[in-house]
Structures are given as C-alpha cells and as structure tokens.
C-alpha cells in the first residue's frame, strides 16, 4: 500500500471517530452539526498534503526523501486525525445565535491545521533535517 493511502487511512479513522462522538454529544445538547461541517476535519490533512507536495512533489516522495520510519508516519497521521476530529468540539460550546456555525467550524479547523503544519514541520526537522535543507536551500 502506498504511503499516501496509509496516511489517509490513519488520519481518517480517528478523525471520524472523534467527529462522530462530537456529533452525538452535540445532538444530546441540542447542537446539530451540519453535513458540510464534517468536511472541515480534513483541513489539517489538506494543509500538510499541500505543504509536502510543494516541497517534495508528492507525499510518497516526501516520506521516502525524509527517511521517516513508517510507524512514525502513521503516528503523526493518527495525531493529526485526532486534532482534525477535535476541531468540531468548540461548536458545542458556542451557542450564540449571532455567530454562524460555519464560522466557528472553519476558524477552529484553520487554527488546528496551522498547528498540525507546525508540528509536522518540527517532526520532519527532528527526523531528518538534511532532507528539508536540501529542498529549501539552493544548490551551488
């Protein structure tokens, strides 16, 4: 199986579990999540995928060039999935009718995506700093 599919699967399972639990608790408290709000759980994954594709060309090449162990890649994806699924939790606490639900979900998801991108960059720097320096520094 390709690293992209492993990462997407490792990200999706905890994200769906946490988003489902958030939706269930929300219904118990009278907060109904819209169908389109569940799409925001993938914003952290998309941020990291675009970042890696920009630096290395694809996720597969990024994993290979950074020399990260497959278990480390899966653990990073699971952590990102947990954070991505948790991006819907603030929606349970913001019940002000003047604030649109999509604003809360999108703002939270954007902030979680930036945090995940920072953590991914730090994990990549710890795993193999030379691979990032060879991409960002001009050769010559």
ZIDAQUI-V500513 format. One line per field, one symbol per residue. ss: DSSP state (H for helix, E for strand, L for the rest). psi: psi as a letter, one per 40 degrees, with the letter a starting at -180 (. if undefined). burial: b if it has 16 or more other ideal C-beta (glycine too) atoms within 10 Angstrom, else e. A space follows every 10 residues. Layout:
ss = ???
psi = ???
burial = ???
//
This chain:
ss = LLHHHHHHHH HHHHHHHHHH HHHHHHHHLL LLLLHHHHHH HHHHHHHHHH HHHHHHLLHH HHHHHHLLLH HHHHHHHHHH HHHHHHLLLH HHHLLLLLLL HHHHHHHHHH HHHHHHHHHH HHHHHHHLHH HHHHHHLLLL
psi = iidddddddd dddddddddd ddddddddee hhhidedede eedddddddd dddddedidd dddddefiid dddddddddd dddddeeedd ddehehedhh dddddddddd dddddddddd dddddddgdd ddddddhih.
burial = eebeebbbeb bbebbeebbe ebbeebeeee bebeeebbeb bbbbbebbbe bbeebbeebe ebbebbebee eebbebbbbb bebbbbbbeb bbeeeeeeee beebbbebbe ebbeebbebb eebbeebeee bbeeeeeeee
//
